[in-house]
Protein backbone atom coordinates (compact mmCIF):
# COMPACT_ATOMS: atom_id res chain seq x y z
CA UNK A 1 0.00 0.00 0.00
CA UNK A 2 1.54 3.26 -1.10
CA UNK A 3 1.28 6.55 0.70
CA UNK A 4 -1.62 7.82 -1.45
CA UNK A 5 -3.76 4.85 -0.43
CA UNK A 6 -2.87 5.38 3.25
CA UNK A 7 -3.82 9.05 3.04
CA UNK A 8 -7.13 8.07 1.42
CA UNK A 9 -7.95 5.60 4.22
CA UNK A 10 -7.06 8.18 6.84
CA UNK A 11 -9.25 10.78 5.13
CA UNK A 12 -12.19 8.36 4.96
CA UNK A 13 -11.76 7.46 8.62
CA UNK A 14 -11.67 11.13 9.61
CA UNK A 15 -14.80 11.83 7.56
CA UNK A 16 -16.59 8.89 9.18
CA UNK A 17 -15.58 10.14 12.63
CA UNK A 18 -16.85 13.65 11.90
CA UNK A 19 -20.13 12.22 10.56
CA UNK A 20 -20.60 10.03 13.65
CA UNK A 21 -19.88 12.99 15.94
CA UNK A 22 -22.39 15.13 14.06
CA UNK A 23 -25.07 12.43 14.32
CA UNK A 24 -24.54 12.00 18.06
CA UNK A 25 -24.56 15.75 18.57
CA UNK A 26 -27.82 16.03 16.61
CA UNK A 27 -29.39 13.24 18.70
CA UNK A 28 -28.21 14.90 21.91
CA UNK A 29 -29.71 18.27 21.02
CA UNK A 30 -32.88 16.59 19.76
CA UNK A 31 -33.36 14.73 23.06
CA UNK A 32 -32.64 17.84 25.13
CA UNK A 33 -35.06 19.90 23.04
CA UNK A 34 -37.72 17.19 23.31
CA UNK A 35 -37.37 17.07 27.10
CA UNK A 36 -37.67 20.86 27.42
CA UNK A 37 -40.64 20.87 25.04
CA UNK A 38 -42.32 18.14 27.08
CA UNK A 39 -41.75 20.13 30.29
CA UNK A 40 -42.86 23.54 29.03
CA UNK A 41 -45.75 22.55 26.76
CA UNK A 42 -48.30 22.54 29.64
CA UNK A 43 -47.11 25.98 30.76
CA UNK A 44 -47.33 27.36 27.23
CA UNK A 45 -50.78 25.82 26.87
CA UNK A 46 -51.98 27.49 30.11
CA UNK A 47 -50.70 30.89 28.93
CA UNK A 48 -52.48 30.39 25.59
CA UNK A 49 -55.82 29.36 27.10
CA UNK A 50 -55.77 32.31 29.52
CA UNK A 51 -56.27 34.76 26.63
CA UNK A 52 -59.08 32.86 24.85
CA UNK A 53 -62.10 35.04 24.21
CA UNK A 54 -64.72 32.30 24.30
CA UNK A 55 -66.16 31.31 27.69
CA UNK A 56 -66.12 27.61 26.84
CA UNK A 57 -62.64 26.32 26.03
CA UNK A 58 -62.77 25.17 22.42
CA UNK A 59 -60.22 24.98 19.63
CA UNK A 60 -59.57 27.04 17.69
CA UNK A 61 -60.59 30.06 19.81
CA UNK A 62 -62.89 32.71 18.36
CA UNK A 63 -60.47 35.42 19.40
CA UNK A 64 -58.23 36.64 22.19
CA UNK A 65 -58.93 38.80 25.23
CA UNK A 66 -57.48 39.68 28.64
CA UNK A 67 -60.89 39.91 30.32
CA UNK A 68 -60.39 36.66 32.24
CA UNK A 69 -57.61 38.22 34.31
CA UNK A 70 -59.91 40.96 35.56
CA UNK A 71 -62.71 38.42 36.00
CA UNK A 72 -60.45 36.25 38.16
CA UNK A 73 -59.45 38.93 40.63
CA UNK A 74 -62.90 40.49 40.67
CA UNK A 75 -64.12 37.25 42.26
CA UNK A 76 -63.82 37.48 46.02
CA UNK A 77 -62.98 33.78 46.40
CA UNK A 78 -59.78 34.06 44.38
CA UNK A 79 -58.64 37.29 46.01
CA UNK A 80 -59.35 36.05 49.53
CA UNK A 81 -57.67 32.73 48.74
CA UNK A 82 -54.62 34.50 47.34
CA UNK A 83 -54.24 36.72 50.42
CA UNK A 84 -54.72 33.73 52.73
CA UNK A 85 -52.10 31.72 50.85
CA UNK A 86 -49.63 34.61 51.06
CA UNK A 87 -50.19 34.99 54.82
CA UNK A 88 -49.82 31.26 55.44
CA UNK A 89 -46.73 31.09 53.23
CA UNK A 90 -45.01 34.00 54.97
CA UNK A 91 -45.74 32.79 58.50
CA UNK A 92 -44.78 29.20 57.64
CA UNK A 93 -41.58 30.43 56.03
CA UNK A 94 -40.59 32.49 59.08
CA UNK A 95 -41.41 29.65 61.48
CA UNK A 96 -39.55 27.16 59.29
CA UNK A 97 -36.45 29.35 59.30
CA UNK A 98 -36.65 29.93 63.06
CA UNK A 99 -36.77 26.18 63.71
CA UNK A 100 -34.75 24.88 60.78
CA UNK A 101 -31.63 27.02 61.10
CA UNK A 102 -30.81 25.95 64.70
CA UNK A 103 -31.63 22.36 63.75
CA UNK A 104 -29.20 22.60 60.83
CA UNK A 105 -26.42 23.83 63.11
CA UNK A 106 -27.11 20.99 65.53
CA UNK A 107 -27.04 18.37 62.76
CA UNK A 108 -23.90 19.70 61.04
CA UNK A 109 -21.83 20.89 63.99
CA UNK A 110 -23.15 18.68 66.77
CA UNK A 111 -22.03 15.17 67.67
CA UNK A 112 -24.67 13.39 69.74
CA UNK A 113 -26.46 10.02 69.75
CA UNK A 114 -29.42 9.86 67.39
CA UNK A 115 -28.20 12.62 65.10
CA UNK A 116 -28.93 10.61 61.94
CA UNK A 117 -32.34 9.62 63.27
CA UNK A 118 -33.17 13.28 63.91
CA UNK A 119 -31.97 14.24 60.44
CA UNK A 120 -34.15 11.56 58.86
CA UNK A 121 -37.13 12.66 60.95
CA UNK A 122 -36.77 16.32 59.94
CA UNK A 123 -36.46 15.44 56.23
CA UNK A 124 -39.24 12.84 56.27
CA UNK A 125 -42.00 15.24 55.07
CA UNK A 126 -40.19 15.35 51.72
CA UNK A 127 -40.97 11.68 51.10
CA UNK A 128 -44.33 11.31 52.89
CA UNK A 129 -47.24 11.77 50.44
CA UNK A 130 -49.18 14.96 51.01
CA UNK A 131 -52.49 13.12 51.37
CA UNK A 132 -51.03 10.95 54.13
CA UNK A 133 -49.55 13.95 55.96
CA UNK A 134 -52.79 15.90 55.58
CA UNK A 135 -54.84 13.03 56.98
CA UNK A 136 -52.50 12.64 59.96
CA UNK A 137 -52.58 16.35 60.79
CA UNK A 138 -56.36 16.46 60.40
CA UNK A 139 -56.80 13.58 62.87
CA UNK A 140 -54.34 15.21 65.28
CA UNK A 141 -56.22 18.53 65.16
CA UNK A 142 -59.53 16.75 65.75
CA UNK A 143 -58.12 14.97 68.80
CA UNK A 144 -56.56 18.21 70.03
CA UNK A 145 -59.92 19.96 69.80
CA UNK A 146 -61.62 17.12 71.69
CA UNK A 147 -59.00 17.21 74.46
CA UNK A 148 -58.54 20.95 74.87
CA UNK A 149 -61.47 22.58 73.09
CA UNK A 150 -59.06 24.61 70.94
CA UNK A 151 -60.14 24.64 67.32
CA UNK A 152 -57.29 24.45 64.79
CA UNK A 153 -59.05 23.35 61.59
CA UNK A 154 -59.95 26.22 59.26
CA UNK A 155 -57.88 28.71 61.27
CA UNK A 156 -54.75 30.62 60.34
CA UNK A 157 -52.66 29.14 63.20
CA UNK A 158 -53.76 25.65 62.16
CA UNK A 159 -52.72 26.23 58.56
CA UNK A 160 -49.39 27.68 59.65
CA UNK A 161 -48.62 24.81 62.04
CA UNK A 162 -49.39 22.27 59.34
CA UNK A 163 -47.37 24.07 56.67
CA UNK A 164 -44.36 24.40 58.96
CA UNK A 165 -44.02 20.65 58.52
CA UNK A 166 -43.49 21.39 54.82
CA UNK A 167 -41.02 24.24 55.26
CA UNK A 168 -38.69 22.75 57.89
CA UNK A 169 -37.27 20.03 55.57
CA UNK A 170 -36.32 22.58 52.91
CA UNK A 171 -34.69 24.83 55.50
CA UNK A 172 -32.72 21.97 57.06
CA UNK A 173 -31.67 20.58 53.68
CA UNK A 174 -30.51 23.86 52.13
CA UNK A 175 -28.94 25.46 55.21
CA UNK A 176 -27.16 22.21 56.13
CA UNK A 177 -25.67 21.92 52.64
CA UNK A 178 -24.35 25.48 52.97
CA UNK A 179 -22.91 24.83 56.43
CA UNK A 180 -21.13 21.68 55.24
CA UNK A 181 -19.27 23.70 52.60
CA UNK A 182 -18.43 26.57 54.94
CA UNK A 183 -14.83 27.17 55.97
CA UNK A 184 -14.81 26.99 59.77
CA UNK A 185 -11.45 28.74 59.92
CA UNK A 186 -13.29 32.03 59.30
CA UNK A 187 -15.20 31.63 62.55
CA UNK A 188 -12.08 30.50 64.40
CA UNK A 189 -10.14 33.52 63.14
CA UNK A 190 -12.91 35.91 64.27
CA UNK A 191 -13.05 34.36 67.75
CA UNK A 192 -9.27 34.34 68.07
CA UNK A 193 -9.36 38.09 67.50
CA UNK A 194 -11.73 38.56 70.43
CA UNK A 195 -15.16 38.34 68.80
CA UNK A 196 -17.91 36.93 70.99
CA UNK A 197 -19.90 33.90 69.77
CA UNK A 198 -22.97 36.04 68.97
CA UNK A 199 -20.83 38.59 67.09
CA UNK A 200 -19.12 35.78 65.18
CA UNK A 201 -22.50 34.34 64.21
CA UNK A 202 -24.00 37.65 63.05
CA UNK A 203 -20.87 39.05 61.37
CA UNK A 204 -19.23 35.91 59.95
CA UNK A 205 -21.44 32.81 59.98
CA UNK A 206 -24.75 34.31 58.93
CA UNK A 207 -23.37 36.29 55.95
CA UNK A 208 -21.54 33.17 54.80
CA UNK A 209 -24.64 30.95 54.88
CA UNK A 210 -26.91 33.70 53.54
CA UNK A 211 -27.37 32.00 50.13
CA UNK A 212 -28.70 28.89 51.85
CA UNK A 213 -30.99 30.92 54.10
CA UNK A 214 -32.42 32.90 51.17
CA UNK A 215 -32.92 29.75 49.14
CA UNK A 216 -34.62 28.05 52.09
CA UNK A 217 -36.91 31.04 52.56
CA UNK A 218 -38.01 31.23 48.94
CA UNK A 219 -38.50 27.50 48.52
CA UNK A 220 -40.39 27.29 51.82
CA UNK A 221 -42.75 30.04 50.72
CA UNK A 222 -43.34 28.43 47.33
CA UNK A 223 -43.99 24.98 48.82
CA UNK A 224 -46.48 26.44 51.30
CA UNK A 225 -48.12 28.76 48.77
CA UNK A 226 -48.73 26.00 46.22
CA UNK A 227 -49.76 23.25 48.66
CA UNK A 228 -53.08 21.57 47.89
CA UNK A 229 -53.10 18.10 49.47
CA UNK A 230 -52.58 19.15 53.08
CA UNK A 231 -54.76 22.25 52.77
CA UNK A 232 -57.69 20.12 51.58
CA UNK A 233 -58.05 18.70 55.10
CA UNK A 234 -57.75 22.06 56.86
CA UNK A 235 -59.95 24.34 54.74
CA UNK A 236 -63.38 25.32 55.90
CA UNK A 237 -66.02 28.05 55.55
CA UNK A 238 -64.36 31.45 55.48
CA UNK A 239 -60.80 30.11 55.32
CA UNK A 240 -59.58 28.65 52.04
CA UNK A 241 -56.32 28.94 50.15
CA UNK A 242 -55.97 29.89 46.51
CA UNK A 243 -55.51 26.27 45.48
CA UNK A 244 -58.75 25.26 47.21
CA UNK A 245 -60.58 28.21 45.63
CA UNK A 246 -59.43 27.07 42.18
CA UNK A 247 -60.56 23.51 42.86
CA UNK A 248 -63.97 24.67 44.06
CA UNK A 249 -64.35 26.90 41.00
CA UNK A 250 -63.63 23.97 38.69
CA UNK A 251 -66.51 22.02 40.25
CA UNK A 252 -69.02 24.40 38.65
CA UNK A 253 -67.26 26.19 35.80
CA UNK A 254 -64.60 25.43 33.22
CA UNK A 255 -63.52 28.63 31.53
CA UNK A 256 -60.21 30.49 30.98
CA UNK A 257 -60.50 32.13 34.42
CA UNK A 258 -58.62 29.21 35.97
CA UNK A 259 -55.90 29.55 33.35
CA UNK A 260 -55.61 33.27 34.14
CA UNK A 261 -55.19 32.56 37.86
CA UNK A 262 -52.61 29.90 37.04
CA UNK A 263 -50.65 32.37 34.90
CA UNK A 264 -50.51 34.81 37.80
CA UNK A 265 -49.19 32.06 40.07
CA UNK A 266 -46.57 31.01 37.52
CA UNK A 267 -45.38 34.59 37.08
CA UNK A 268 -45.28 35.21 40.83
CA UNK A 269 -43.26 32.08 41.57
CA UNK A 270 -40.98 32.67 38.58
CA UNK A 271 -40.34 36.25 39.71
CA UNK A 272 -39.45 35.07 43.22
CA UNK A 273 -36.96 32.56 41.85
CA UNK A 274 -35.39 35.04 39.43
CA UNK A 275 -35.02 37.75 42.07
CA UNK A 276 -33.51 35.28 44.52
CA UNK A 277 -31.14 33.86 41.91
CA UNK A 278 -30.09 37.39 40.98
CA UNK A 279 -28.69 37.95 44.47
CA UNK A 280 -27.72 34.54 45.82
CA UNK A 281 -27.27 32.26 42.73
CA UNK A 282 -29.46 29.29 43.58
CA UNK A 283 -27.52 27.06 41.19
CA UNK A 284 -24.64 26.98 43.70
CA UNK A 285 -26.68 25.53 46.54
CA UNK A 286 -29.70 23.71 45.10
Secondary structure, DSSP 8 states (H G I E B T S, - for coil): --HHHHHHHHHHHHHHHHHHHHHHHHHHHHHHHHHHHHHHHHHHHHHHHTTB-SSS--SS-S-B-SHHHHHHHHSHHHHHHHHHHHHHHHHHHHHHHHHHHHHHHHHHH---TTHHHHHHHHHGGGTS-HHHHHHHHHHHHHHHHHHH----TTSHHHHHHHHHHHHHHHHHHHHHHHHHTS-THHHHHHHHTT--HHHHIIIIIHHHTHHHHHHHHHHHHHHHHT--HHHHTT-BTTB--HHHHHHHHHTT--STHHHHHHHHHHHHHHHHHHHHHHHH-GGGT-
